[in-house]
Amino acid sequence: MWIRVVIGVVLVAVGGVWIAQGTGAMRGSMMSGHSGYAVLGALVVLVGLALLGLARRRRR
């Protein structure tokens, strides 16, 4: 169960960085300003939130 929480948190954090880079809010990489990375980041955040939701549901 805790592994889902750890992976979920990591995916949400990585997805957030990808969204910031894809939208141009975070500069300094080849991903900066490319909207495809923002979309990919949003999908990664959704997967991370789903894992966190599953972990929470299993705890109850």
Phi, psi and omega in degrees: 000316183293334179293325176295322179295314181297312180295320178299315179295318179297317180295320178296318180294314180295317178299321177297320177295317180295323176297314180298319179289319181294328179274353180089004179288334179239120183260168171111012176217171179290344180279346186297126175084003179260112187296337178299326179288330176293319178294315178299319178298321178296320177295320179295320177298317179298319177296317178298318178293325177296317178297319178295321177295318177297319180296321180291320180295321181292331181291332184283000000 
